[in-house]
Amino acid sequence: MNKLTAQLASVPDRENVVYEIYSGSVQVAEVSNEPDIGLRIEIFPCPEPSRIWSFDFNEFHAFVEQAKRNIAV
């Protein structure tokens, strides 16, 4: 199982920076905080056919909380 990592990123389709969560080199989720929308998390499908994402709850939750602290305005 790959370790989760994260980074702040400026992407062209968002007004504010986003917080990207990765498993290895594959993006798992993106947390954004856009004007008039608020905090949102987009979870991407697992790229491997017939597989699902499976992560340690506490580790994933810690990344989501870190995203909230980093991008909440």
Secondary structure by P-SEA (a helix, b strand, c coil): cbbbbbbbbbcccccbbbbbbbccccccbbbbbcccccbbbbbbccccccbbbbccaaaaaaaaaaaaacccc
